[in-house]
Amino acid sequence: MMAVHQDRPRDWRDEDVAIVEAVVERCWAHVERVGAEARLRDSEERLRLSVEHARKSASGMSTLCATS
């Protein structure tokens, strides 16, 4: 939620409302983009860890098979 405050009552012109709406849209787009980027970083980290663990498991299995 966003709000615009002023120290006294105001008659809002259509242009004023349009500017506030444009600012809100840009801010919301930024908030969504930041959230998406954070989710992407988290996903990439989980994938990196999964690949790392899979490689270690595969390495362990090949060592186990070689000694059998």
ABEGO torsion letter per residue (X at the ends): XBBBBBABBBBBBAAAAAAAAAAAAAAAAAAAAAAAAAAAAAAAAAAAAAAAAAAAAAAAAAAAAAAX
